[in-house]
Amino acid sequence: MTQTTSETEPACPQTLALDLATRPPARALVAVHRPFDSIDPATWDELAARNPWATPFSRWAFHRAWWDAYGANAHDQTLVIAEPGPDGTPSADAPPVAIVPLMHRHEVEPSDALVHTTMRHGSPQPLTPVAPTAKAVFFAASYHADYATILGAPADLPSIAEAFAAHAAAPPAPDDAHPAPWDVIDLRRLRCGDPAADALAAAFLRREASEGWTVNVEREDVCPVITLPEGVDFEGYLDTLGKKERHEIRRKLRRAEAAGEVVLAEAPDPLAELETFIDLHQRRWGAEGLFPPTPGGAASRLFVRRLFELFGPDGPVRLSLLTINGRTIAAGIHFDDGDRLYYYNAGIDPAARELSPGVVMVARYVARAIELGRHRLDFLRGNEPYKYEWGALDEPIQRLLVRRGETPDR
């Protein structure tokens, strides 16, 4: 049997969870709600580092930035997983074995359109519908994260998932600020091949009949990813593409280079250049962009600023500016985890369309990834055609949906 790793992602949904559902985990763990604010950042990141499927979207700084910007539109449901004490609950000082970053809210909040917190997905993939008024439990920050997982060691995942499912089956605590039971658990952004996905599905499937739940695992979206062969330079990579694609890319690059020196440079002080990025993004997208003069635009500005503040100059988030002959025509935000670059967001100047800024910027990102020895350039969610022109292949992400009977209106 081929071992599944982050470098050999299979299609999904998978059937492995059905087999695992008949084999309860041996280690007994329990889940307890602890506020995100109460968890030490170093502890959070140390647990994330135990899981090879964790990405920069799992880091404490990403979640802190999200709660700072969008916390008014969701309720903290963070679960700490720990060893049980003599009374069956973990002691206050019990070291966490894992963290399941969660939040709860209605599937669709009245303010979603205003503050950009709708659960968008890039591909027209049909998903099991859920009533907009359902009280839903999501992975925290998953509205703006492209991947999600459990923070903990892979060997512990079956026990962690079992503790989560047991917590979900228990009645709400009397002191819960929002004591109404959940209607759905709607976990998205799970990478296919991530053993956390199978562990979670197995744990909820084990309780499906006894609790009257309905458990679905379905493909949510795709993340097109470029795999960079060992030992090739940029021109060598272009030679791996189709004849039409490499001809078009080279033609557009020559046209841009004829206009002057082409430079994609990381901003040494990204906070000082954020307004440049925001301006370019808004020029391209206008009212459909992230930063219009609305409460939603203000939340997006805060989120992006907090990302750079919290990750700091040595963190994985980077802001790059593309200039041609000294003129800034595009800007991009990406993450770098040492293995792959994640192409997170970009803005371009529509007035520079004749210079193909989008193509030129991706070309420079591919060249940078090769120079840095990164194995992949990840375009993240969405099946936009330009991604496939660069030879990207789909890596699917999946959704685990647990429904408690019919979801009533609230």
N, C-alpha and C positions, 0 to 999 in steps of 0.2 A: 504494500500500500504506500503510495507517495505521501510523504509528510507535507502538510499544508503550511506554508510560511508566508510572510508578507511579500515575498518575491514570486510566489506561485499562486496567485489568487484564482480560485475556481469561479465558475458561474454559480448563481444563487437564485432562489433559496435552495438550501441543501436539505437532505433527508437525514443527516447524521443526528440531528436533535431527537428524532423519533426513536432511535436506538438508545441514546443517552437517557431518555425519559424513563426507561425501565431500570436504570442503575442509579439509585440515589447515592449522593456523595457520602463518604465515610466520615469526614471531619464535620463536627457540629459547630456552626457559627451562628451568630445572631445579628440582626440589623437594628439600629437605633437611629432616629432622626437627630442630627446635630446641625445647628445652623452653619452655613458656609463661613460666616464671620468668625466662628469659634475655632476653625481648623487652621493650624499653623501652615503657612505657605510651604515651608521646607518639607513638612510631612506629606502634604498634598503632592508635591513634585516627586518626592522619593517613591511614593506608591505608584505614580504614573510611570516612572522610569522602570518599574518592575515588569510592566507589560510592553513587550516589543511592538504591539499594535497601536500603542498610544502615539499621538502626533502632537504638534504644537497646540492643536485645538483642545488637548486635554490638560494643558498646563494651568497652574493656578492663575497666572497673570491674564490669560485669555478669559477665564471665568470671572475674575475680579472685574475686568474691564466691562464684561457683558452685564454683570449685576449693577455696576455703577451707572451704565447708560440705560438699561432696559428693565431694571429690577421692579419698577413700579407697575409693570404689566404682567408679573408672575409672582408666585409664592415659592419660597425656598422649601425644598423637600429633600435636601442632601441626606444620604444615608451613610453612616459609618458601620462597617462590618467588623466585628471583633469576637474574641473568645467569650463565651458566657461565664459569668461568675456563679457562685453557689446557688443564687436565687434564679438562675436562668437568664439574667440580663447582664450586660457588660458593666464593670465598674467604671466610675467616671474617669479613672486614670488608665484604663485598659488601652494598650496601644492598638491602633486600628490595623486590621489585616488588609482592609481594602476600603475604598470609597466608591459609592455609586452616585455621581453627580446628577441630581434630579431637581425638577421644579414641577409645580402643578398650577393649572389655570384652566379656563374654559378653552375648548379646542379653538374657538375663534372669539376673541375679545372685541367689544365694541370699538375700542381704540386702536385695533391692529393696523388698519389702513393709515391711521395718522402717525403712528410711531414705528412703522416698518417692522412689525413683528409677526406678519403672516408666515406660515410655514411653507415657503416657496420651494419648488423643485424645478430643475431645469429641463428635464425631459418630459414629454407628454405621456408619461407612464400612468395608466389607470391604477388608482389605489382604492382599497376598501373605504367607502365613505363612513364618516363619523358625524353625528349630529353636532352642529356648531356650538350648541350650548352644553355639550358633555364636559364634565369635570375630567380633565386629562392630565396624566402624569407623563412628562417628557424628560429626556436627557436635558440637563441644564445647558443653556447657551446654544442649543442645537438649532436655533433659528438662524444663527450666524456662523456656526461651525459646520464644516463639510464632512468631518468624521467624528464619531463618538465611540467610547468604549468604557469598560470598567477599569478603575485604577487599582491594580493588584497583580500578584504573580499568576501566571497561567495555570500552575498546578492547583491553585486554590479556587479557580473560577467555578467549578461545579458547586462547591460549598458556599461561595459568595452568592451565586445565583439562587441557590436554595434558600438562603437567609432572606434575600430580597423577596422571593415569592411568598415565603411565610409571613413576612411583614405586610405584604400586600393583602394577604388573606385575613389578617387580624383586623378587628374593628379599630376605627380611629381612636387615638388617645383622648381622654376626656378634656385635657387641656389644649388640644389642638385648636389653633385659631380658626381653622376652616374644617370643622369636624365632619362635614358631609362625606360619605364614601366616594371614592373615585368611580367614574363610569368606565373609563378606558385607560389603559397604560399604552402609550403610543411612542415607542422607542425607535428612533430613526438614526440614520447616518452610520449604521453598523456595517463595517467593511466585510465583504464576503471572504471567508477564510479566517476571520478573527474568531478564535475559539470562544470569546465572550458571547457571541451571537448564539452559538449552539448551546452553550451552558444556560443562557437565559431562556431560550425556547424550551429546552428540556425541563427546566425547573417549573415553568408555568404549565407545560403540557401535563406534568405529573399531577397537577391539581385541577386540571381542566374539568374533569367530570365531577369531582367531589365539590368543587366550588361553584359549578354552573357557569364557568367562564367559556368563552370562545377565543381560541388562540390562532392567529394567522401570522405566517411569515411570508413576506412578499418582496419582490424587487422594488426598491423605491426610486432609484435614479442610477445614472452612470457617471463615473469620473474618468474622462479620457486621459491617458497617461502615456508619455513618451518614455520608452526605455532606450537608454544610450549605450550602444555597444562599447565594450572595452577597447581602448587603443585607437579610437577614431578621433580626428579633429572635426571642426565644423563642416568643412567641405566634404570630408569623408562621410559625415552623417547625412548631408544632403544627397549624396550618391545612393543612399539606401532608400530614398523616396521614389515615388513614381516619376516617370519622365515629365509629365505635365506639371506636377507639383513643383519639382525642383527647378524647372524652367521658369515658372511664374515667380517663385521666390527669388531666384537669382536676378531676374529682370527687374523686380521691384527694388532689390538691394542696390543694384547698379544705378538706378535712377536716383535713389536717395543719396548715394555716395557722390554722385555727380553734382549734387547741390551743396556739398561741403562736408567737413569732417563729421562723422557719425559717432556719438558717444553715449553709452548707457552707463551712468555712474551712480553708485550708491551715495545717497545724501549723508554727509558726515554728521549733520545735525537734522535728523528727520522732522523733529518738532518744528523747526524753523521753516521747513519746506512743505508742511502739511497743507497750507492754504493753496500752494501751487497745485498739489495733487487734487484737492477739492475743486478748485476752479476748472481744471482740465476735465475732471469727471462730470461736472455740471454742464460744461460746454457740450459734452457728448450726449448726455442723457436728459438734461433739463428737468422737467417736472417728474420724470420717471426715474431720476437718479436718487442717490442716497442722501444728498445734502441740500434739498430745497429749503427755503426760508419758512419752515414749519416746525412744530415740535418733533416730528420724526427726523427731520434734517438735523436739528440740534442734538438729538440722541445719537445719531450716527456720527456726528463730529466728535462728540464726547467719547464714544466707543473707540474710534480710531486713535484719538489722542491718547486715551488711557492705555491702549495696546503698547504704544511706543514708550510711554512713561513707565509702565509696570515691567515690561520685558527689559527695558534699559538698553544701553549701547552694545552690550555683549549678548543680547538675547537673539532669538531666531527670526524676529520680524525685521524686514528691511524695506526702505523706500528708495526707489531708483528713478532718476530723471533721464529722459531721452532727449538729447539735443542734436540738431543738425545745423552745422555752421553757426553754432552758438545760440540757436533758437530752441527753446524748450517746447517740444510738440507732443510729448506724452510722459506719463508717469505711472509707475506700477508699484504695488505692495505685494511682497512675497514673503514666505517663510522658508527657512533653510534649517533642516534638522541634521545636517551632516551626511545624509544619504540621498535625499531628494529635495528639490525646490518645489514649493507649492505656490502656483500663480494665483494669488488671492483676489486681486482687484486692480483695475487700471482705469486711466482716464486719458483721452486723446483730444487734440485740438482739431475739430472738424475743418478748420481753415487750412490745415496741412494735409488734407486728404490725398492730394496728388503725390505726396511723398510716402504714402502707405505706412503711416506710423505704427499701426498695429502689427503688420508683418515685420517691420524693422525691429520693433521692440521684442517680439517673440524670438526673432533670430538672435538678438543679442543675449536673451535669456538662455537659449540653447547653448550658445557659445560659452557663456559664463558657467553653466552647469558642467559642461565638458572640462573647462579649465580647472574647476574646483574638484573634479573627480566625483561628481554626484552621479548616481546611477539612473535617476529618473527626474523628469520634469512633469509635475502633476498639474493638470489644468483644472482639477476639482470639478464640482457638480455642473452638469449641463452638457448637452450634446451639440453645441454650436458647431457649424460646419468647419470653421477655420481650424479647429483643433485637429481634425482628421487630415487636413492638408499637411500637417507636420508629422504624420505617421503615428498619431496617438491611437491607442487601443482602449476600448472600454474596460474599466474595472467597476463592476456594479457594487452598489451599496443596498442594504436591505432594511426593512421595517418589521419590527415585531409589534403586533397589535393584540392586546388582550382586552376583551370586552366583557363587562359584567352584565349579562342579559341585555335588555333594551336600554339605550341611553335616554333617560328622561329629559324633558325640557326643564331648564332652571331659570 
